[in-house]
Amino acid sequence: PPARAGGAGPRGGGGAEPATSATVLGVVVSHLDMRDTRPTYMEPRANPSGGDWALERSGALLADGSDQLVVDSVRFLQLDSNGVLLSGYNRAATVAHCEFSSLGQSAVASWGFTDGMLSNEGLRGDFPRGTSIVHNWCHDIGLLQKQSSFYFQAITAEATVGSNVIFNVPRAAVNFNDGFGGGSRLQANLMFNTCRESGDHGAFNSWDRLPYVTDVRQPGVASTLPAWNDFERNFIVSNYGADGGCFDNDDGSSFYELHHNLCVFGGFKSDFDGNRKLSHHNLYVYPKVYGAACFKEMQALPPDGCAEGFYNNTCVLDQPNGTYFDIADSACPGSLAYGMRLGNNTILVPGGAARVSCGHHVHDAAAFAADGYDHGTTISGDVPTVAELVEWAETLLGMN
């Protein structure tokens, strides 16, 4: 990894990192129980980036300067702090087939460094990249620190979080504290019973309030544009306090493609100055985003070339004349032409009538589509049975 000179970033709440260039290759930690560590939430801590979180650089297993680290079949039990923390330079680390249970804080946290204490550049590569968090079992965490998740990342790029089972957590199951370099994947996870002790969040949450300069999107080319994040074939139940929807792309979140996911009780949320979040080929069942709706756009739509998207989705509403979408932009519907790719959705609602809110004006959804603002979208009263929903879900998730 790059040398970490004075001022390169804080360990805990302050102080410069020591210079380091050491790398350890191919360490394997497997078939162990790690348990009964002490609480660390009163230790010095810092804000990793522009999101809401603060935490300390500590964990039962702390890796800094690793290459191809493997943590496999380890049980993290009754820890009063974090399970695994990837700090600074880590390449192609894998956490797989592990159980995380009864933890005081998060299961896995990934937290890199920018190129200087006050820098927003990540060109030296001193951050976790290419991490795989797969086939894990996580439940009953965040018992002491409520701002905890199964997986948290800040100043991190190109992580894969896949085929995990996550439940009984106080906040979001997965949280991205910033946009940084992007290129992360969330695929084939089962997440339910999230936000059990909090609200104003989804089962997944993201923020992106600060621009970062990396070359993750195009190697060798410095840019504030991150690579696309790809989320597919997740089964998410947005129960308890997950009122921000299935995927809560909050403040400034951008460059997310969300497709072929099953979302129960949670819709699609886009919030506050983000752009280029595309929801397509998803199945939303009885969705809510701060109230019943397939999706809510809680801002002015982005400018031309940066459009959001909600298309080719199926949304099943549970109440007659339910809300299909709510777009707060006062220029709506005119702004749809450049700020939102909207169309070819199937809305299934008892009684066959739904409404849309566009610029705080309510319209009949079928008439709105017929006027040319939502091409190809159909509103139907053919609400599926439970057996039909199960069949659709299995097909969508590749389970049959």
DOMIMI-330700 format. One record per residue (C-alpha): x, y, z; residue number from 0; chain. Coordinates in steps of 0.2 Angstrom, whole numbers, plus 2048, in hexadecimal, padded with zeros to 3 digits. Layout:
// residues N
{{X; Y; Z}; NUM; A}
...
// end
This chain:
// residues 400
{{800; 800; 800}; 0; A}
{{805; 812; 7FF}; 1; A}
{{80F; 81A; 80D}; 2; A}
{{804; 822; 819}; 3; A}
{{80C; 833; 81D}; 4; A}
{{807; 83E; 82C}; 5; A}
{{7F6; 846; 829}; 6; A}
{{7F0; 837; 81E}; 7; A}
{{7E1; 834; 829}; 8; A}
{{7DC; 830; 83B}; 9; A}
{{7DD; 820; 844}; 10; A}
{{7CE; 821; 850}; 11; A}
{{7CA; 833; 854}; 12; A}
{{7DA; 83C; 84F}; 13; A}
{{7ED; 83B; 84C}; 14; A}
{{7F7; 838; 83D}; 15; A}
{{7F9; 826; 836}; 16; A}
{{80B; 820; 837}; 17; A}
{{814; 81D; 826}; 18; A}
{{812; 80B; 820}; 19; A}
{{814; 801; 810}; 20; A}
{{813; 7F0; 817}; 21; A}
{{808; 7E3; 80F}; 22; A}
{{803; 7D2; 815}; 23; A}
{{7FE; 7C6; 807}; 24; A}
{{7F2; 7B7; 808}; 25; A}
{{7EE; 7B6; 81B}; 26; A}
{{7E0; 7AA; 81F}; 27; A}
{{7D6; 7AA; 82F}; 28; A}
{{7CA; 79C; 830}; 29; A}
{{7BF; 790; 83B}; 30; A}
{{7C1; 79B; 84B}; 31; A}
{{7B6; 7A2; 858}; 32; A}
{{7B9; 7B4; 85C}; 33; A}
{{7AF; 7BA; 86B}; 34; A}
{{7AE; 7C5; 87B}; 35; A}
{{7B7; 7D5; 876}; 36; A}
{{7B4; 7E4; 880}; 37; A}
{{7AA; 7F4; 87B}; 38; A}
{{7B4; 801; 870}; 39; A}
{{7A6; 80E; 86D}; 40; A}
{{7AE; 81A; 879}; 41; A}
{{7BF; 819; 871}; 42; A}
{{7C5; 827; 865}; 43; A}
{{7BB; 827; 855}; 44; A}
{{7B9; 831; 846}; 45; A}
{{7AD; 835; 838}; 46; A}
{{7B3; 82A; 829}; 47; A}
{{7AB; 835; 81B}; 48; A}
{{79C; 83F; 817}; 49; A}
{{78F; 833; 81E}; 50; A}
{{787; 833; 82F}; 51; A}
{{792; 826; 837}; 52; A}
{{7A0; 828; 843}; 53; A}
{{7AA; 819; 849}; 54; A}
{{7BB; 813; 850}; 55; A}
{{7C8; 809; 846}; 56; A}
{{7C7; 7F9; 850}; 57; A}
{{7C0; 7E7; 84E}; 58; A}
{{7C2; 7D6; 855}; 59; A}
{{7CC; 7D3; 844}; 60; A}
{{7D4; 7E3; 83E}; 61; A}
{{7DD; 7E3; 82D}; 62; A}
{{7E8; 7F1; 826}; 63; A}
{{7F4; 7EE; 818}; 64; A}
{{7ED; 7DD; 813}; 65; A}
{{7ED; 7D5; 801}; 66; A}
{{7E1; 7C6; 7FE}; 67; A}
{{7DC; 7C4; 810}; 68; A}
{{7D0; 7B6; 813}; 69; A}
{{7C4; 7B5; 822}; 70; A}
{{7BA; 7A5; 820}; 71; A}
{{7AF; 79B; 82C}; 72; A}
{{7B2; 7A6; 83B}; 73; A}
{{7A5; 7A9; 848}; 74; A}
{{7A5; 7BA; 850}; 75; A}
{{79B; 7B9; 860}; 76; A}
{{796; 7C4; 86E}; 77; A}
{{7A2; 7D2; 869}; 78; A}
{{79F; 7E3; 870}; 79; A}
{{7A8; 7EB; 862}; 80; A}
{{7A9; 7E8; 84F}; 81; A}
{{7AC; 7D7; 848}; 82; A}
{{7B8; 7DB; 839}; 83; A}
{{7BF; 7EC; 834}; 84; A}
{{7C9; 7EE; 824}; 85; A}
{{7D3; 7FE; 827}; 86; A}
{{7DD; 807; 819}; 87; A}
{{7E5; 7FD; 80C}; 88; A}
{{7DD; 7EC; 809}; 89; A}
{{7DC; 7E3; 7F9}; 90; A}
{{7D0; 7D5; 7F4}; 91; A}
{{7CC; 7D0; 806}; 92; A}
{{7BF; 7C3; 808}; 93; A}
{{7B3; 7C0; 817}; 94; A}
{{7A9; 7B1; 814}; 95; A}
{{79E; 7A3; 81C}; 96; A}
{{79F; 7AC; 82D}; 97; A}
{{792; 7AF; 83B}; 98; A}
{{790; 7C0; 843}; 99; A}
{{785; 7BF; 853}; 100; A}
{{782; 7CA; 862}; 101; A}
{{78F; 7D7; 85E}; 102; A}
{{78F; 7E9; 866}; 103; A}
{{793; 7F1; 855}; 104; A}
{{794; 7EC; 843}; 105; A}
{{799; 7DC; 83B}; 106; A}
{{7A5; 7E2; 82E}; 107; A}
{{7AB; 7F4; 82B}; 108; A}
{{7B6; 7FA; 81D}; 109; A}
{{7BE; 80B; 81F}; 110; A}
{{7CC; 812; 814}; 111; A}
{{7D7; 822; 814}; 112; A}
{{7D7; 830; 808}; 113; A}
{{7E8; 837; 802}; 114; A}
{{7E9; 844; 810}; 115; A}
{{7E0; 849; 820}; 116; A}
{{7D6; 857; 817}; 117; A}
{{7D6; 84F; 805}; 118; A}
{{7C8; 848; 7FB}; 119; A}
{{7D4; 83E; 7F0}; 120; A}
{{7D6; 82B; 7F0}; 121; A}
{{7E2; 829; 7E2}; 122; A}
{{7F0; 821; 7ED}; 123; A}
{{7E5; 812; 7F0}; 124; A}
{{7E6; 812; 803}; 125; A}
{{7D4; 80A; 805}; 126; A}
{{7CC; 7F9; 804}; 127; A}
{{7C8; 7F3; 7F2}; 128; A}
{{7C2; 7E3; 7EB}; 129; A}
{{7BB; 7DD; 7FB}; 130; A}
{{7AF; 7CE; 7FB}; 131; A}
{{7A2; 7CC; 809}; 132; A}
{{799; 7BC; 805}; 133; A}
{{78F; 7AE; 80C}; 134; A}
{{78E; 7B4; 81E}; 135; A}
{{781; 7B3; 82B}; 136; A}
{{77E; 7C2; 836}; 137; A}
{{771; 7C6; 843}; 138; A}
{{76E; 7CF; 853}; 139; A}
{{77C; 7DC; 852}; 140; A}
{{77D; 7EF; 857}; 141; A}
{{779; 7EA; 869}; 142; A}
{{783; 7F9; 86F}; 143; A}
{{786; 805; 861}; 144; A}
{{776; 807; 857}; 145; A}
{{77E; 80F; 848}; 146; A}
{{784; 7FE; 843}; 147; A}
{{782; 7F3; 834}; 148; A}
{{787; 7E2; 82D}; 149; A}
{{792; 7EB; 821}; 150; A}
{{798; 7FD; 821}; 151; A}
{{7A3; 805; 815}; 152; A}
{{7AC; 816; 813}; 153; A}
{{7BA; 81B; 808}; 154; A}
{{7B8; 80A; 800}; 155; A}
{{7B6; 804; 7EE}; 156; A}
{{7B0; 7F4; 7E4}; 157; A}
{{7AA; 7EA; 7F2}; 158; A}
{{79F; 7DB; 7EF}; 159; A}
{{792; 7D7; 7FD}; 160; A}
{{789; 7C7; 7F7}; 161; A}
{{77E; 7B8; 7FD}; 162; A}
{{77E; 7BE; 80F}; 163; A}
{{76F; 7BB; 81B}; 164; A}
{{76D; 7CB; 827}; 165; A}
{{75F; 7CE; 834}; 166; A}
{{75C; 7D5; 845}; 167; A}
{{766; 7E5; 843}; 168; A}
{{763; 7F7; 84A}; 169; A}
{{766; 801; 83B}; 170; A}
{{769; 7FD; 828}; 171; A}
{{770; 7EC; 824}; 172; A}
{{77C; 7F3; 818}; 173; A}
{{782; 805; 818}; 174; A}
{{78D; 80F; 80C}; 175; A}
{{793; 81F; 814}; 176; A}
{{799; 827; 804}; 177; A}
{{79A; 825; 7F1}; 178; A}
{{7AE; 825; 7F0}; 179; A}
{{7B3; 81A; 7E1}; 180; A}
{{7A3; 810; 7E0}; 181; A}
{{7A3; 7FF; 7D6}; 182; A}
{{79B; 7F5; 7E5}; 183; A}
{{78F; 7E7; 7E3}; 184; A}
{{781; 7E2; 7EE}; 185; A}
{{77A; 7D1; 7E8}; 186; A}
{{76F; 7C3; 7EE}; 187; A}
{{76E; 7C8; 800}; 188; A}
{{75F; 7C5; 80B}; 189; A}
{{75C; 7D3; 817}; 190; A}
{{74E; 7D5; 823}; 191; A}
{{74A; 7DC; 835}; 192; A}
{{755; 7EB; 832}; 193; A}
{{753; 7FC; 83A}; 194; A}
{{74B; 7F4; 849}; 195; A}
{{751; 802; 855}; 196; A}
{{751; 811; 849}; 197; A}
{{748; 819; 83A}; 198; A}
{{74B; 825; 82B}; 199; A}
{{755; 817; 823}; 200; A}
{{753; 808; 817}; 201; A}
{{759; 7F7; 818}; 202; A}
{{768; 7FD; 80E}; 203; A}
{{76E; 80F; 810}; 204; A}
{{77A; 81A; 807}; 205; A}
{{780; 82C; 808}; 206; A}
{{78B; 836; 7FB}; 207; A}
{{78E; 847; 802}; 208; A}
{{7A0; 84A; 7FD}; 209; A}
{{7A8; 848; 7EC}; 210; A}
{{7B8; 83D; 7EC}; 211; A}
{{7C5; 83C; 7DE}; 212; A}
{{7CA; 82B; 7D9}; 213; A}
{{7CE; 821; 7CA}; 214; A}
{{7C3; 812; 7CE}; 215; A}
{{7B7; 816; 7C0}; 216; A}
{{7C5; 817; 7B3}; 217; A}
{{7D6; 811; 7B8}; 218; A}
{{7E3; 81F; 7B6}; 219; A}
{{7D6; 82D; 7B4}; 220; A}
{{7D2; 837; 7C4}; 221; A}
{{7C0; 83C; 7C5}; 222; A}
{{7B3; 840; 7D2}; 223; A}
{{7A7; 834; 7C8}; 224; A}
{{7A6; 823; 7D1}; 225; A}
{{7A3; 812; 7C8}; 226; A}
{{792; 80C; 7C8}; 227; A}
{{78B; 802; 7D7}; 228; A}
{{781; 7F2; 7D2}; 229; A}
{{774; 7EB; 7DE}; 230; A}
{{76B; 7DB; 7D8}; 231; A}
{{760; 7CD; 7DD}; 232; A}
{{75F; 7D1; 7EF}; 233; A}
{{750; 7CC; 7FA}; 234; A}
{{74C; 7DB; 806}; 235; A}
{{73E; 7DC; 812}; 236; A}
{{73D; 7EE; 818}; 237; A}
{{734; 7EB; 829}; 238; A}
{{736; 7F3; 83A}; 239; A}
{{73C; 805; 838}; 240; A}
{{743; 804; 826}; 241; A}
{{737; 811; 820}; 242; A}
{{744; 818; 814}; 243; A}
{{740; 80A; 808}; 244; A}
{{749; 7FB; 801}; 245; A}
{{758; 805; 7FB}; 246; A}
{{75A; 815; 804}; 247; A}
{{765; 81F; 7F9}; 248; A}
{{767; 82F; 803}; 249; A}
{{770; 83F; 802}; 250; A}
{{779; 841; 7F2}; 251; A}
{{77A; 82E; 7EE}; 252; A}
{{77E; 82B; 7DC}; 253; A}
{{782; 81E; 7CF}; 254; A}
{{778; 80F; 7D5}; 255; A}
{{770; 802; 7CA}; 256; A}
{{763; 7F9; 7D4}; 257; A}
{{75B; 7EA; 7CA}; 258; A}
{{753; 7D9; 7CC}; 259; A}
{{750; 7DB; 7DF}; 260; A}
{{741; 7D6; 7E9}; 261; A}
{{73C; 7E4; 7F5}; 262; A}
{{72E; 7E0; 802}; 263; A}
{{727; 7EF; 80B}; 264; A}
{{734; 7FA; 804}; 265; A}
{{734; 806; 7F5}; 266; A}
{{742; 80F; 7EC}; 267; A}
{{748; 820; 7F3}; 268; A}
{{752; 82D; 7EB}; 269; A}
{{757; 83C; 7F6}; 270; A}
{{75F; 84D; 7F6}; 271; A}
{{76A; 851; 7E8}; 272; A}
{{76F; 840; 7E2}; 273; A}
{{76E; 83A; 7D0}; 274; A}
{{770; 82B; 7C5}; 275; A}
{{767; 81E; 7CF}; 276; A}
{{75E; 812; 7C4}; 277; A}
{{750; 806; 7CB}; 278; A}
{{74B; 7F9; 7BE}; 279; A}
{{744; 7E7; 7BD}; 280; A}
{{741; 7E7; 7D0}; 281; A}
{{731; 7E0; 7D8}; 282; A}
{{72A; 7EB; 7E6}; 283; A}
{{71D; 7E3; 7F1}; 284; A}
{{713; 7EF; 7FC}; 285; A}
{{720; 7FC; 7FC}; 286; A}
{{723; 80B; 807}; 287; A}
{{72E; 81A; 807}; 288; A}
{{728; 825; 815}; 289; A}
{{717; 81F; 811}; 290; A}
{{710; 813; 804}; 291; A}
{{718; 816; 7F3}; 292; A}
{{722; 80D; 7E6}; 293; A}
{{72F; 81B; 7E6}; 294; A}
{{732; 82C; 7EC}; 295; A}
{{73E; 839; 7E4}; 296; A}
{{740; 846; 7F2}; 297; A}
{{749; 854; 7E9}; 298; A}
{{74A; 85D; 7D9}; 299; A}
{{74E; 851; 7CB}; 300; A}
{{760; 851; 7C5}; 301; A}
{{766; 85B; 7B5}; 302; A}
{{766; 854; 7A4}; 303; A}
{{773; 845; 7A2}; 304; A}
{{771; 840; 7B4}; 305; A}
{{760; 839; 7B4}; 306; A}
{{758; 82E; 7C2}; 307; A}
{{74F; 81E; 7BC}; 308; A}
{{740; 814; 7C1}; 309; A}
{{73B; 808; 7B3}; 310; A}
{{736; 7F6; 7AF}; 311; A}
{{731; 7F3; 7C1}; 312; A}
{{722; 7EA; 7C8}; 313; A}
{{71A; 7F2; 7D7}; 314; A}
{{70C; 7EA; 7E1}; 315; A}
{{702; 7F7; 7EC}; 316; A}
{{6F7; 7F1; 7FA}; 317; A}
{{6EA; 7FF; 7FB}; 318; A}
{{6DE; 805; 7ED}; 319; A}
{{6E3; 815; 7E5}; 320; A}
{{6F5; 813; 7ED}; 321; A}
{{704; 81E; 7E9}; 322; A}
{{70E; 818; 7DA}; 323; A}
{{71B; 826; 7DC}; 324; A}
{{71E; 837; 7E4}; 325; A}
{{72B; 843; 7DC}; 326; A}
{{72D; 853; 7E5}; 327; A}
{{735; 85D; 7D7}; 328; A}
{{72A; 86D; 7D5}; 329; A}
{{72E; 86C; 7C2}; 330; A}
{{726; 85B; 7C0}; 331; A}
{{720; 855; 7B4}; 332; A}
{{72B; 860; 7A8}; 333; A}
{{73B; 85A; 7B1}; 334; A}
{{737; 848; 7AD}; 335; A}
{{73D; 84A; 79C}; 336; A}
{{74F; 84C; 7A1}; 337; A}
{{750; 848; 7B4}; 338; A}
{{747; 837; 7B5}; 339; A}
{{746; 827; 7AA}; 340; A}
{{735; 822; 7AE}; 341; A}
{{72A; 814; 7A5}; 342; A}
{{725; 802; 7A1}; 343; A}
{{721; 7FF; 7B4}; 344; A}
{{713; 7F3; 7B9}; 345; A}
{{708; 7FA; 7C7}; 346; A}
{{6FD; 7ED; 7CF}; 347; A}
{{6F0; 7F5; 7DB}; 348; A}
{{6DF; 7F0; 7E2}; 349; A}
{{6D1; 7F8; 7D8}; 350; A}
{{6DD; 7FC; 7CA}; 351; A}
{{6E0; 80E; 7CE}; 352; A}
{{6F0; 817; 7D5}; 353; A}
{{6F6; 828; 7D6}; 354; A}
{{706; 832; 7D4}; 355; A}
{{70C; 842; 7DC}; 356; A}
{{716; 84D; 7D0}; 357; A}
{{71C; 85D; 7D6}; 358; A}
{{710; 85C; 7E5}; 359; A}
{{701; 85A; 7D9}; 360; A}
{{6F8; 84A; 7D9}; 361; A}
{{6F3; 841; 7C9}; 362; A}
{{6EA; 831; 7C4}; 363; A}
{{6F9; 825; 7C0}; 364; A}
{{6F0; 81E; 7B0}; 365; A}
{{6EC; 82F; 7AA}; 366; A}
{{6FE; 835; 7AD}; 367; A}
{{705; 827; 7A3}; 368; A}
{{6F8; 82A; 795}; 369; A}
{{6FE; 83C; 794}; 370; A}
{{70F; 836; 78F}; 371; A}
{{719; 839; 79F}; 372; A}
{{71B; 826; 7A3}; 373; A}
{{71C; 81C; 793}; 374; A}
{{717; 80A; 794}; 375; A}
{{712; 80A; 7A6}; 376; A}
{{702; 800; 7AA}; 377; A}
{{6F6; 801; 7B9}; 378; A}
{{6ED; 7F1; 7BD}; 379; A}
{{6E1; 7EA; 7CA}; 380; A}
{{6E8; 7D9; 7C7}; 381; A}
{{6F0; 7D7; 7D8}; 382; A}
{{6FA; 7C7; 7D9}; 383; A}
{{6F6; 7BA; 7E6}; 384; A}
{{703; 7B5; 7F3}; 385; A}
{{707; 7A5; 7E9}; 386; A}
{{70A; 7B0; 7D9}; 387; A}
{{715; 7BC; 7E3}; 388; A}
{{720; 7AD; 7E9}; 389; A}
{{721; 7A7; 7D7}; 390; A}
{{726; 7B8; 7D0}; 391; A}
{{733; 7BA; 7DE}; 392; A}
{{73B; 7A9; 7DB}; 393; A}
{{73D; 7AD; 7C9}; 394; A}
{{744; 7BE; 7CC}; 395; A}
{{751; 7B8; 7D8}; 396; A}
{{755; 7A9; 7CE}; 397; A}
{{74F; 79D; 7DB}; 398; A}
{{745; 791; 7CF}; 399; A}
// end
